[in-house]
Amino acid sequence: MTSTDSTETWQAEPPVLLPPWHTPEREKLQEQARRFAMDEVLPVANELDPQKGEIPASLLAGMAERGWFGLTVPAEQGGLGLGVFEYCMVSEELARAWMSTASILARSQGLGTAVADADRRHELLGRSARGEWIGAIALSEPDAGSDLAGVQTRAVLDGDEWVVTGHKRWCGNAKAADFIQVLVRERDPEEGESRSAGLVNLLLEKERGAFPPGLSGYPIDKVGYHGFLTWDLEFDGVRIPRENVIDEARAAREESAEEGEAAKQAGFAEAQKFLNTARVHTAARAVGLARAALEDSIHYLQEREQFGHPIGDFQALRFAVAEMAAQIEQARAFYRQVAHLLDLGLPVHKEASMVKLEATEMSVRVTNQAMQLHGGNGYTTERQVERHWRDARLTTIFEGTSEIQKRIISDRLLPRSPLS
Ligand SMILES: Cc1cc2nc3c(=O)[nH]c(=O)nc-3n(C[C@H](O)[C@H](O)[C@H](O)COP(=O)(O)OP(=O)(O)OC[C@H]3O[C@@H](n4cnc5c(N)ncnc54)[C@H](O)[C@@H]3O)c2cc1C
């Protein structure tokens, strides 16, 4: 058969199609993030994580210098004006070195800026973008985790101030933060209203490294996720100015040129985008951790010898590496796709839950396998694989557990019967 034969069926492999999201600018940003993570974050993580240390100011300054606290803040507000895609891409690189450095980025990006006054909002956004407005989020309580509608912390108006009383748990970065965004109940739901009626987010401004009057707490002794202290907090009459109500939906409506119903929709879409972004960001962090475990394993399989061979010659272990790598690629492709769709403004509520579920469960499997590949040395604090495993284990629990993601996905696919 010649190449001109019209009956020819054989075809050369098509050239590799670059994904639609590839740009030289993104490649450069990824390279910059990778270099920062490996050269500057990793050595610090190796030293401080075993001591349960906090991210040092020098690393925060390095991230601020690169503009990463404002990756997704619009350029006209002083940010880099990039999308969820770039935010997740940089976060994967940081999590490869130390997950908490990727998490601290989520405490800026315009968080804690959606106040009613437009001038103040503008000022706070600028500070957020510069890394001078890094916060903490206090949603969870001892009896309200997955079920946030059960929040009991109370806010009562007293003149021009809210007085907040209650118990919050799991508040990451609370003491080191410039502000705490606190979910409180200002009234009980009325007959026929949803259980979340009466919940509002308040902005508690504070000094870095201190608690304001009425706020106290202790850091919870965690298994991993060091770099951050995670606090159990007691609010005992903490006073917050009346105007410090955070309302992302309202802020988006006010920024929107549209009127009426369309503007309300814009506000709702903004609140959804916030939740979905957090899920995709967690997926990216999970991929970073799994990649760390794979890279450490590939190194170890060449270094360690048994039966007169590097253990990387044993086919069972080679196949494990292949499976780990394939699962990581799949999760990365998925989070990038969902991030891309989010940046296009498309509704991806179900997909954001799917990628959070899949990527975090993958990360637990892959880091667990990596520990197995390291044998006894993996089960020591002398190697880093135990850190990746400890941190990955958290990703299926926080930002909505795997079970809650399955609930969200299945509720969008399968209507419940009236008996449910
Ligand atoms: C290290 C760490 C850091 C955190 N950081 C923060 C933070 O900064 N700010 C903050 O506000 N919170 C934070 N959290 C809290 C976190 O979001 C919650 O732990 C999480 O939402 C789960 O809530 P819970 O721990 O109360 O578990 P529970 O809700 O009590 O769940 C226990 C189990 O029951 C399952 N379950 C619950 N309801 C259902 C259901 N309807 N159907 C099926 N299964 C269900 C869960 O999936 C889980 O397996 C953090 C948690 C940890 C561990």
The ligand as an SDF file (V2000), in Angstrom:
LIG
                    3D

 53 58  0  0  0  0  0  0  0  0999 V2000
   -7.5350   20.9330   60.5170 C   0  0  0  0  0  0  0  0  0  0  0  0
   -8.8720   21.5420   60.2660 C   0  0  0  0  0  0  0  0  0  0  0  0
   -8.9420   22.8510   59.8310 C   0  0  0  0  0  0  0  0  0  0  0  0
  -10.1960   23.4650   59.6650 C   0  0  0  0  0  0  0  0  0  0  0  0
  -10.2580   24.7820   59.3380 N   0  0  0  0  0  0  0  0  0  0  0  0
  -11.4490   25.4310   59.4120 C   0  0  0  0  0  0  0  0  0  0  0  0
  -11.5250   26.8520   59.3280 C   0  0  0  0  0  0  0  0  0  0  0  0
  -10.5200   27.5550   59.1170 O   0  0  0  0  0  0  0  0  0  0  0  0
  -12.7360   27.4440   59.4920 N   0  0  0  0  0  0  0  0  0  0  0  0
  -13.8800   26.7220   59.7370 C   0  0  0  0  0  0  0  0  0  0  0  0
  -14.9440   27.3180   59.8860 O   0  0  0  0  0  0  0  0  0  0  0  0
  -13.8410   25.3750   59.8110 N   0  0  0  0  0  0  0  0  0  0  0  0
  -12.6590   24.7140   59.6570 C   0  0  0  0  0  0  0  0  0  0  0  0
  -12.6080   23.3430   59.7840 N   0  0  0  0  0  0  0  0  0  0  0  0
  -13.8320   22.5910   60.0560 C   0  0  0  0  0  0  0  0  0  0  0  0
  -14.2300   21.6480   58.9450 C   0  0  0  0  0  0  0  0  0  0  0  0
  -14.7960   22.3710   57.8830 O   0  0  0  0  0  0  0  0  0  0  0  0
  -15.1680   20.6000   59.5380 C   0  0  0  0  0  0  0  0  0  0  0  0
  -14.3650   19.7470   60.3440 O   0  0  0  0  0  0  0  0  0  0  0  0
  -15.9020   19.7960   58.4900 C   0  0  0  0  0  0  0  0  0  0  0  0
  -16.8410   20.5950   57.8220 O   0  0  0  0  0  0  0  0  0  0  0  0
  -16.6190   18.5870   59.0890 C   0  0  0  0  0  0  0  0  0  0  0  0
  -17.3820   18.9590   60.1940 O   0  0  0  0  0  0  0  0  0  0  0  0
  -17.2360   18.1440   61.5800 P   0  0  0  0  0  0  0  0  0  0  0  0
  -15.7840   18.0310   61.8780 O   0  0  0  0  0  0  0  0  0  0  0  0
  -18.0940   18.7850   62.5710 O   0  0  0  0  0  0  0  0  0  0  0  0
  -17.7560   16.6900   61.2270 O   0  0  0  0  0  0  0  0  0  0  0  0
  -19.2660   16.2050   61.2730 P   0  0  0  0  0  0  0  0  0  0  0  0
  -20.1240   17.1440   60.5010 O   0  0  0  0  0  0  0  0  0  0  0  0
  -19.6630   15.9060   62.6720 O   0  0  0  0  0  0  0  0  0  0  0  0
  -19.1610   14.8470   60.4590 O   0  0  0  0  0  0  0  0  0  0  0  0
  -18.7700   13.5870   61.0500 C   0  0  0  0  0  0  0  0  0  0  0  0
  -19.0110   12.5140   59.9880 C   0  0  0  0  0  0  0  0  0  0  0  0
  -20.3970   12.4560   59.6350 O   0  0  0  0  0  0  0  0  0  0  0  0
  -20.5450   12.6230   58.2360 C   0  0  0  0  0  0  0  0  0  0  0  0
  -21.7880   13.3260   57.9540 N   0  0  0  0  0  0  0  0  0  0  0  0
  -22.2610   14.4680   58.5400 C   0  0  0  0  0  0  0  0  0  0  0  0
  -23.4470   14.8010   58.0160 N   0  0  0  0  0  0  0  0  0  0  0  0
  -23.7300   13.8820   57.0620 C   0  0  0  0  0  0  0  0  0  0  0  0
  -24.8330   13.6700   56.1530 C   0  0  0  0  0  0  0  0  0  0  0  0
  -25.8660   14.5020   56.1050 N   0  0  0  0  0  0  0  0  0  0  0  0
  -24.7920   12.6080   55.3300 N   0  0  0  0  0  0  0  0  0  0  0  0
  -23.7310   11.7480   55.3510 C   0  0  0  0  0  0  0  0  0  0  0  0
  -22.6680   11.8890   56.1880 N   0  0  0  0  0  0  0  0  0  0  0  0
  -22.6790   12.9470   57.0190 C   0  0  0  0  0  0  0  0  0  0  0  0
  -19.3060   13.4210   57.8100 C   0  0  0  0  0  0  0  0  0  0  0  0
  -19.0340   13.2620   56.4290 O   0  0  0  0  0  0  0  0  0  0  0  0
  -18.2500   12.7900   58.7000 C   0  0  0  0  0  0  0  0  0  0  0  0
  -17.8140   11.5930   58.1330 O   0  0  0  0  0  0  0  0  0  0  0  0
  -11.3780   22.7070   59.8920 C   0  0  0  0  0  0  0  0  0  0  0  0
  -11.2840   21.3670   60.2750 C   0  0  0  0  0  0  0  0  0  0  0  0
  -10.0500   20.7970   60.4700 C   0  0  0  0  0  0  0  0  0  0  0  0
  -10.0060   19.3570   60.9370 C   0  0  0  0  0  0  0  0  0  0  0  0
  1  2  1  0
  2  3  1  0
  2 52  2  0
  3  4  2  0
  4  5  1  0
  4 50  1  0
  5  6  2  0
  6  7  1  0
  6 13  1  0
  7  8  2  0
  7  9  1  0
  9 10  1  0
 10 11  2  0
 10 12  1  0
 12 13  2  0
 13 14  1  0
 14 15  1  0
 14 50  1  0
 15 16  1  0
 16 17  1  0
 16 18  1  0
 18 19  1  0
 18 20  1  0
 20 21  1  0
 20 22  1  0
 22 23  1  0
 23 24  1  0
 24 25  2  0
 24 26  1  0
 24 27  1  0
 27 28  1  0
 28 29  2  0
 28 30  1  0
 28 31  1  0
 31 32  1  0
 32 33  1  0
 33 34  1  0
 33 48  1  0
 34 35  1  0
 35 36  1  0
 35 46  1  0
 36 37  1  0
 36 45  1  0
 37 38  2  0
 38 39  1  0
 39 40  1  0
 39 45  2  0
 40 41  1  0
 40 42  2  0
 42 43  1  0
 43 44  2  0
 44 45  1  0
 46 47  1  0
 46 48  1  0
 48 49  1  0
 50 51  2  0
 51 52  1  0
 52 53  1  0
M  END
$$$$
